[in-house]
């Protein structure tokens, strides 16, 4: 990443975090997320990781939004990000919460390689990358499940919710209409929080009643 792009992203990230009402990041956390953004820009030239790549949009829609969810991981020590893709929310969550163990689950081999290289570059000891399909993965040992960019979400979510145990919670970054489609899937408690600076996106937290 060029020095100018580096400075532009850091400024955008600091502003986005403040705009979301979140606690300021440390210099080390900013450095780690800058490294991830630099890798994202580079790898995105070779493969489709994200369509949002400008510093200001990425800072707001990818990083600050992912970090916004960190406050809801209360009392959990193990987090599984289903369909992690470019690493959202797994990497920002791992950066923001070094006290929790985050697993990024990604079925696409090339995306998983990106995530593994990002883990090493950012020196994230609390991040693990697993290459596997959700349907074939045992999620029972994780206290907190999350997903932000789940492919075919409407088709897959019923199976995710069906496998949700009474001791687990599921946090989705999504549109309100998606929550409406899964409200009837069993006895669920659904808690919603509007995502700052968004007209349509929310965080929805599912648990068994």
The 8 nearest C-alpha neighbors of each residue, nearest first, counted from 0:
[[1, 37, 5, 4, 2, 40, 41, 3],
 [0, 2, 4, 3, 5, 6, 37, 7],
 [1, 3, 5, 4, 6, 0, 7, 8],
 [4, 2, 6, 5, 1, 7, 0, 8],
 [5, 3, 7, 1, 6, 2, 8, 0],
 [4, 6, 2, 8, 3, 7, 1, 0],
 [7, 5, 9, 3, 4, 8, 10, 2],
 [6, 8, 4, 10, 5, 9, 3, 11],
 [7, 9, 54, 11, 5, 10, 6, 12],
 [10, 8, 12, 6, 11, 7, 13, 5],
 [11, 9, 13, 7, 8, 12, 6, 14],
 [10, 12, 8, 14, 55, 9, 13, 58],
 [11, 13, 58, 9, 15, 14, 10, 8],
 [14, 12, 10, 16, 15, 11, 9, 17],
 [13, 15, 11, 17, 12, 16, 18, 10],
 [16, 14, 18, 12, 59, 17, 13, 63],
 [17, 15, 19, 13, 63, 18, 21, 14],
 [18, 16, 20, 14, 19, 15, 21, 13],
 [17, 19, 15, 20, 16, 14, 21, 195],
 [18, 20, 16, 17, 21, 195, 15, 63],
 [21, 19, 17, 18, 16, 22, 195, 67],
 [22, 20, 16, 19, 17, 23, 67, 18],
 [21, 23, 24, 20, 17, 16, 19, 25],
 [24, 22, 21, 25, 16, 17, 13, 20],
 [25, 23, 28, 29, 22, 26, 13, 95],
 [24, 26, 28, 27, 29, 23, 30, 95],
 [25, 27, 29, 28, 30, 24, 31, 23],
 [28, 26, 30, 25, 29, 31, 24, 32],
 [27, 29, 31, 25, 30, 26, 24, 94],
 [30, 28, 26, 32, 27, 31, 33, 24],
 [31, 29, 27, 33, 28, 32, 26, 34],
 [30, 32, 28, 34, 121, 33, 29, 27],
 [31, 33, 35, 29, 34, 30, 36, 28],
 [34, 32, 30, 36, 35, 31, 29, 37],
 [35, 33, 37, 31, 32, 36, 30, 38],
 [34, 36, 32, 38, 33, 37, 39, 117],
 [35, 37, 39, 33, 38, 34, 32, 40],
 [38, 36, 34, 40, 39, 0, 35, 33],
 [39, 37, 41, 35, 36, 40, 42, 34],
 [38, 40, 36, 42, 37, 41, 43, 35],
 [41, 39, 43, 37, 38, 42, 36, 52],
 [40, 42, 38, 39, 43, 44, 37, 45],
 [43, 41, 44, 39, 45, 40, 38, 46],
 [42, 44, 46, 40, 45, 41, 48, 47],
 [43, 45, 42, 41, 46, 40, 47, 39],
 [46, 44, 43, 42, 47, 41, 48, 40],
 [47, 45, 43, 44, 48, 42, 109, 110],
 [46, 48, 43, 49, 45, 50, 44, 42],
 [47, 49, 43, 85, 46, 84, 50, 39],
 [50, 48, 51, 47, 52, 43, 85, 39],
 [49, 51, 52, 48, 47, 43, 53, 57],
 [52, 50, 49, 57, 53, 56, 60, 61],
 [51, 53, 57, 50, 54, 40, 49, 56],
 [54, 52, 56, 55, 57, 51, 58, 8],
 [53, 55, 8, 57, 56, 58, 52, 11],
 [54, 56, 11, 58, 57, 53, 59, 8],
 [57, 55, 59, 53, 58, 54, 60, 51],
 [56, 58, 61, 54, 60, 59, 55, 52],
 [59, 57, 12, 62, 55, 56, 11, 61],
 [60, 58, 63, 56, 15, 57, 61, 62],
 [59, 61, 57, 64, 56, 58, 62, 63],
 [62, 60, 57, 64, 59, 58, 65, 63],
 [61, 63, 58, 65, 64, 59, 66, 60],
 [64, 62, 66, 59, 16, 65, 15, 58],
 [65, 63, 67, 66, 62, 60, 61, 59],
 [64, 66, 88, 62, 67, 63, 68, 61],
 [67, 65, 63, 68, 69, 64, 91, 92],
 [68, 66, 64, 65, 69, 63, 70, 21],
 [67, 69, 66, 70, 65, 71, 64, 72],
 [70, 68, 66, 71, 67, 72, 92, 95],
 [69, 71, 68, 72, 67, 73, 66, 21],
 [72, 70, 69, 73, 68, 67, 170, 204],
 [73, 71, 70, 69, 75, 74, 143, 68],
 [72, 74, 71, 75, 70, 69, 76, 143],
 [73, 75, 72, 76, 142, 71, 143, 77],
 [76, 74, 73, 142, 77, 72, 143, 78],
 [75, 77, 99, 100, 74, 78, 142, 98],
 [78, 76, 100, 141, 142, 75, 99, 101],
 [77, 79, 101, 143, 144, 141, 102, 100],
 [78, 80, 144, 102, 101, 81, 145, 103],
 [81, 79, 145, 103, 146, 83, 89, 104],
 [80, 82, 146, 104, 83, 79, 145, 103],
 [83, 81, 105, 149, 104, 84, 80, 146],
 [82, 84, 86, 103, 105, 81, 80, 104],
 [85, 83, 86, 82, 110, 105, 48, 87],
 [86, 84, 48, 87, 83, 110, 114, 49],
 [87, 85, 83, 89, 90, 84, 88, 114],
 [88, 86, 89, 83, 85, 90, 65, 147],
 [87, 89, 65, 91, 90, 86, 92, 147],
 [90, 88, 87, 92, 86, 91, 80, 103],
 [89, 91, 93, 86, 92, 88, 87, 94],
 [92, 90, 94, 93, 88, 89, 66, 95],
 [93, 91, 95, 89, 90, 94, 96, 69],
 [94, 92, 90, 96, 91, 95, 97, 101],
 [95, 93, 91, 92, 96, 97, 28, 90],
 [94, 96, 92, 93, 91, 97, 66, 28],
 [95, 97, 93, 98, 94, 92, 99, 69],
 [98, 96, 99, 93, 94, 95, 125, 100],
 [99, 97, 96, 100, 76, 125, 93, 95],
 [98, 100, 76, 97, 96, 77, 101, 125],
 [101, 99, 125, 77, 76, 126, 78, 102],
 [102, 100, 78, 126, 79, 77, 93, 125],
 [103, 101, 127, 79, 128, 126, 80, 78],
 [102, 104, 128, 80, 83, 89, 127, 129],
 [105, 103, 129, 81, 82, 83, 80, 130],
 [106, 104, 82, 130, 83, 107, 111, 131],
 [105, 107, 131, 132, 130, 108, 104, 82],
 [108, 106, 110, 105, 109, 111, 130, 131],
 [107, 109, 111, 110, 106, 112, 130, 105],
 [110, 108, 112, 111, 107, 113, 46, 114],
 [109, 111, 113, 112, 107, 108, 84, 114],
 [110, 112, 114, 108, 113, 109, 105, 130],
 [113, 111, 109, 115, 110, 114, 116, 108],
 [114, 112, 110, 116, 111, 115, 117, 109],
 [113, 115, 111, 117, 112, 116, 118, 110],
 [116, 114, 118, 112, 117, 113, 128, 111],
 [115, 117, 119, 113, 118, 114, 120, 112],
 [118, 116, 114, 120, 115, 119, 121, 113],
 [117, 119, 115, 123, 121, 116, 120, 122],
 [118, 120, 122, 116, 117, 121, 115, 123],
 [121, 119, 117, 122, 118, 116, 34, 123],
 [120, 122, 31, 118, 123, 119, 117, 34],
 [123, 121, 119, 120, 118, 124, 117, 31],
 [124, 122, 118, 125, 121, 126, 119, 93],
 [123, 125, 126, 122, 118, 127, 97, 119],
 [124, 126, 100, 123, 101, 97, 93, 99],
 [127, 125, 101, 123, 124, 102, 100, 93],
 [126, 128, 102, 103, 101, 129, 125, 100],
 [127, 129, 103, 102, 115, 104, 114, 130],
 [130, 128, 104, 131, 103, 105, 127, 102],
 [131, 129, 105, 106, 111, 104, 108, 128],
 [132, 130, 106, 105, 129, 133, 104, 136],
 [131, 133, 106, 134, 135, 136, 105, 130],
 [132, 134, 136, 135, 131, 81, 104, 106],
 [133, 135, 132, 136, 158, 137, 131, 159],
 [136, 134, 133, 132, 137, 131, 138, 106],
 [135, 137, 133, 134, 138, 132, 131, 104],
 [136, 138, 139, 135, 140, 133, 134, 141],
 [139, 137, 140, 141, 136, 79, 144, 162],
 [138, 140, 141, 137, 164, 142, 163, 162],
 [139, 141, 138, 142, 137, 77, 167, 143],
 [142, 140, 77, 139, 143, 138, 78, 79],
 [143, 141, 167, 77, 75, 78, 140, 168],
 [142, 144, 78, 168, 167, 141, 169, 77],
 [145, 143, 169, 79, 78, 168, 80, 170],
 [146, 144, 170, 80, 169, 171, 79, 81],
 [147, 145, 81, 171, 80, 149, 148, 172],
 [146, 148, 172, 171, 149, 88, 87, 173],
 [149, 147, 146, 150, 82, 83, 84, 87],
 [148, 150, 152, 82, 147, 146, 151, 81],
 [149, 151, 152, 148, 82, 155, 153, 154],
 [150, 152, 154, 153, 155, 149, 156, 148],
 [153, 151, 155, 149, 150, 154, 156, 148],
 [152, 154, 156, 151, 155, 177, 157, 180],
 [155, 153, 152, 151, 156, 157, 158, 150],
 [154, 156, 152, 158, 157, 153, 151, 159],
 [155, 157, 159, 158, 152, 153, 154, 160],
 [158, 156, 160, 159, 155, 161, 154, 181],
 [157, 159, 161, 156, 160, 155, 162, 154],
 [160, 158, 156, 162, 157, 161, 163, 155],
 [159, 161, 163, 157, 162, 158, 156, 184],
 [160, 162, 158, 159, 163, 157, 184, 185],
 [163, 161, 160, 159, 164, 158, 139, 138],
 [164, 162, 160, 161, 167, 159, 165, 168],
 [165, 163, 166, 167, 162, 207, 139, 168],
 [164, 166, 207, 167, 163, 206, 208, 168],
 [167, 165, 164, 142, 168, 207, 163, 206],
 [168, 166, 142, 164, 143, 165, 163, 206],
 [167, 169, 206, 143, 205, 144, 170, 142],
 [168, 170, 144, 205, 145, 204, 143, 171],
 [171, 169, 204, 145, 203, 144, 205, 146],
 [172, 170, 203, 146, 202, 145, 173, 147],
 [171, 173, 202, 147, 201, 146, 203, 170],
 [172, 174, 200, 201, 171, 202, 175, 177],
 [173, 175, 200, 176, 177, 199, 201, 178],
 [174, 176, 178, 177, 201, 173, 200, 179],
 [175, 177, 179, 178, 174, 180, 173, 199],
 [178, 176, 180, 179, 175, 174, 173, 181],
 [179, 177, 175, 180, 181, 176, 182, 174],
 [178, 180, 176, 177, 182, 181, 175, 183],
 [179, 181, 177, 178, 182, 176, 183, 153],
 [182, 180, 178, 183, 184, 179, 177, 157],
 [183, 181, 179, 184, 180, 178, 187, 185],
 [182, 184, 181, 185, 180, 186, 187, 179],
 [185, 183, 181, 182, 186, 157, 187, 160],
 [184, 186, 187, 183, 182, 161, 207, 160],
 [187, 185, 208, 207, 184, 188, 183, 206],
 [188, 186, 207, 208, 206, 185, 189, 205],
 [187, 189, 206, 208, 205, 207, 190, 186],
 [190, 188, 205, 204, 187, 191, 203, 206],
 [189, 191, 204, 203, 205, 188, 192, 202],
 [192, 190, 203, 202, 204, 189, 201, 193],
 [191, 193, 202, 201, 194, 203, 190, 204],
 [194, 192, 201, 195, 202, 200, 191, 197],
 [193, 195, 201, 200, 197, 192, 202, 196],
 [196, 194, 197, 19, 193, 18, 64, 20],
 [195, 197, 194, 198, 19, 18, 59, 193],
 [198, 196, 195, 199, 200, 194, 193, 201],
 [199, 197, 200, 196, 194, 193, 195, 201],
 [198, 200, 197, 174, 201, 175, 193, 194],
 [201, 199, 174, 173, 197, 194, 198, 193],
 [202, 200, 193, 194, 192, 173, 174, 172],
 [201, 203, 172, 192, 171, 191, 193, 173],
 [204, 202, 191, 171, 170, 190, 201, 192],
 [203, 205, 170, 190, 169, 189, 191, 171],
 [206, 204, 189, 169, 168, 188, 170, 187],
 [205, 207, 168, 188, 187, 208, 167, 169],
 [206, 208, 187, 165, 188, 186, 205, 164],
 [207, 187, 188, 186, 206, 165, 189, 185]]
